[in-house]
Amino acid sequence: MSEISAGDAVTDAATAVGWRRAGFAGAAIGVIAAGAAAGVAVERLTVGRGMRRRARLALDASGPYGSLRGLPGRATADDGTELYYEIDEVEPDGGAGTGPGGESTTATGVGTRRRRLFGRKAPAPVTVVFSHGYCLNQDSWHFQRAALRGLVRTVHWDQRSHGRSERGRAQADGVTVGIDQLGRDLKAVIDAAAPEGRLVLVGHSMGGMTMMALAEQYPQLIRDRVASVAFVGTSSGKLGEVSFGLPIAGVNAVRRVLPGVLRALGSQAELVERGRRATADLFAGLIKRYSFGSRDVDPAVERFAERLIESTPIDVVAEFYPAFTEHDKSHVLPAFRDLPVLILAGDKDLVTPSSHSEAIADQLPEAELVIVPDAGHLVMLEHPETVTDRLADLLVRVGAVPAAANVGGHGSTAQQPDG
């Protein structure tokens, strides 16, 4: 038997402490990535870990969520970051411009190939641009994308450092990311993917904030080209006052230590990611609590949400978080007053509470405000039929899709009773 030196013992002890810290750090990341923290589903403690792992693998293999793809393209942000987007085209005859694998067959990398009518270009179609939220990617709009395919031209993009977009180059150089930067990123995507024609802007959570930053920096674009907007589960400010369903004392404690914890976690990304995997069950419980408001969500959809959030690296989680406490765009909202506006939120959203959507509606009194019962932060995944229905109605109002369009059949995620 080999001898173990005192130095080796110290190293092993330090490693063990590191792994324990990684476990706690992984739990903390689940908290941050889902939007806050508290409580774990009790049933997770009564099922074997191996069984849970097999169930996740089975759900990953069978679930179609996040499988839709369009024609890929890349836009370049003002700091050189490459932003990934996909276009779902519509043929002029009304047919969907997608190939057998879901790829678009009529778009180019920088816009649209238009058929000529009597020597003139056909009018540029309306383009719906979907912006996703924090720790998600463009696939979070899966149900809405499936429902609208073939009816309207859509652009889905990944925010910097999320999904297939490049890690923010400015952030690699130590520049703090802010919501204003995301607004400029959205402008770059629009310039590349939809340089002509009217626009409908749809944003969830951070995506809605991105749209507000776009309006502040490019008001002429809003006046000249934007036909309507939809804010889903978002906020115009005062996110530092959100309690995340915790007691006041707990919230205050989290706010005091979180900035330092995030910096520390971001500097130990590899260790934290290991701990994050080791605490997958806790992580899943937190995601369920802070993503959904009802109990009968399809397990495959729950797992899909886990995969979306798990895919965001801890250092990205850390570098984006401070932007939300600084976010304040309530003064920008009047830029949308002359447009048809949809404001939608879940009544059990603990991340961006419905009161924040109501505050936006106060600034936009002509807007349609929809508070969805039994819905959490990921309302577009939890109650996709409601979100898609209200979005389709908005598109009909601005003439983006015909009134007779059928967008049904893409979306109940509730578990169906046997028989």
RAQUIQUI-V670991 format. One record per pair of residues at least 6 apart in sequence whose C-alpha atoms are under 7 Angstrom apart, sorted by the first residue. I is the first residue (numbers start at 1). J is the second residue. Records with the same first field share a line. If there is no record, write none. Layout:
I: J ; J
This chain:
19: 275
22: 271 ; 272 ; 274 ; 275
23: 275 ; 276 ; 278 ; 279
25: 272 ; 275
26: 272 ; 273 ; 275 ; 276 ; 279
27: 276 ; 279 ; 282 ; 283
29: 276 ; 314
30: 283 ; 286
31: 37 ; 286
33: 135 ; 309 ; 317
34: 286 ; 287 ; 290 ; 291
35: 290 ; 351
36: 244
37: 286
38: 286
39: 286
40: 282 ; 285 ; 286
41: 285
44: 281
56: 303
59: 300
63: 300
65: 142 ; 304
66: 139 ; 142
68: 102
69: 102 ; 103
70: 86 ; 87 ; 88 ; 102 ; 103 ; 104
71: 86 ; 87 ; 88 ; 103 ; 104 ; 107
72: 85 ; 86 ; 87 ; 109
73: 84 ; 85 ; 86 ; 109
74: 82 ; 83 ; 84 ; 85
75: 82 ; 83 ; 84 ; 188 ; 189 ; 192
76: 82 ; 83 ; 188
77: 83 ; 185 ; 188
79: 169 ; 170
80: 169
81: 166 ; 168 ; 169
82: 165 ; 166
83: 158 ; 159 ; 160 ; 165 ; 166
84: 157 ; 158 ; 164 ; 165
85: 155 ; 156 ; 157 ; 158
86: 155 ; 156 ; 157
87: 104 ; 154 ; 155 ; 156
88: 97 ; 98 ; 104 ; 149 ; 153 ; 154 ; 155
89: 96 ; 97 ; 104 ; 106 ; 107 ; 153 ; 154
90: 96 ; 97 ; 150 ; 151 ; 152 ; 153
91: 97
94: 150 ; 151
95: 150
96: 149 ; 150
97: 104 ; 105 ; 106 ; 150
98: 104 ; 105
99: 105
106: 112 ; 113
107: 113
110: 192 ; 193
111: 192 ; 193 ; 194 ; 195
114: 121 ; 122
115: 121 ; 122
116: 122
124: 196 ; 197
125: 153 ; 197
126: 153 ; 197 ; 198 ; 199 ; 400
127: 152 ; 153 ; 154 ; 155 ; 194 ; 198 ; 199 ; 200
128: 153 ; 154 ; 155 ; 199 ; 200 ; 201
129: 154 ; 155 ; 156 ; 200 ; 201 ; 202
130: 155 ; 156 ; 157 ; 201 ; 202 ; 203
131: 156 ; 157 ; 202 ; 203 ; 204 ; 207
132: 138 ; 140 ; 203 ; 204 ; 206 ; 207
133: 204 ; 205 ; 206 ; 207
134: 206
135: 162 ; 309 ; 312 ; 317
136: 162 ; 308 ; 309
137: 158 ; 162 ; 163 ; 308
138: 156 ; 157 ; 158
141: 380
143: 384 ; 410 ; 411
144: 388
146: 410
147: 407 ; 408 ; 410
148: 407
151: 401
152: 400 ; 401
158: 164 ; 165
159: 165
160: 166 ; 167 ; 168
161: 167 ; 168 ; 316
162: 312
171: 177
177: 319 ; 320 ; 323
178: 323
179: 209 ; 210 ; 213 ; 323 ; 327
180: 213
182: 210
183: 210 ; 211 ; 213 ; 214
184: 214
186: 214
187: 214
197: 225
198: 225 ; 226 ; 227
199: 225 ; 226 ; 227
200: 226 ; 227 ; 228 ; 229
201: 228 ; 229 ; 230
202: 229 ; 230 ; 231
203: 211 ; 230 ; 231 ; 232
204: 231 ; 232 ; 233 ; 234
205: 232 ; 233 ; 234 ; 235
206: 234
208: 231 ; 232 ; 234
209: 234 ; 235 ; 236
212: 329 ; 332
215: 222 ; 332 ; 335
216: 332
227: 339 ; 398
228: 339 ; 340 ; 341
229: 340 ; 341 ; 342
230: 341 ; 342 ; 343
231: 342 ; 343 ; 344
232: 343 ; 344 ; 345
233: 344 ; 345 ; 346 ; 352 ; 357 ; 377
234: 352 ; 357
235: 352 ; 356 ; 357
236: 328 ; 329 ; 330 ; 360
237: 327 ; 328 ; 329 ; 330
238: 328
239: 324 ; 325
240: 325
243: 251
244: 350 ; 351
245: 350
262: 318
263: 318
265: 272
266: 314 ; 315 ; 318
269: 314 ; 315
273: 314
284: 306
287: 306
288: 302
290: 350 ; 351 ; 376 ; 377
291: 376 ; 377 ; 378
292: 375 ; 376 ; 377 ; 378 ; 382
293: 348 ; 349 ; 374 ; 375 ; 376
294: 374 ; 375
296: 414 ; 415
297: 382 ; 413 ; 414 ; 415
298: 413 ; 414 ; 415
333: 363
334: 363 ; 364
337: 364
340: 367
341: 367 ; 368
342: 367 ; 368 ; 369
343: 357 ; 367 ; 368 ; 369 ; 370
344: 357 ; 369 ; 370 ; 371
345: 354 ; 357 ; 370 ; 371 ; 372
346: 354 ; 371 ; 372 ; 373 ; 374 ; 375 ; 376 ; 377 ; 379
347: 354 ; 371 ; 372 ; 373 ; 374 ; 375 ; 376
348: 374 ; 375 ; 376
349: 375 ; 376 ; 377
350: 376 ; 377
351: 377
352: 377
354: 371
361: 367 ; 369
375: 382
380: 387
382: 413
383: 412 ; 413
384: 411 ; 412
385: 410 ; 411 ; 412
395: 401
396: 402 ; 403
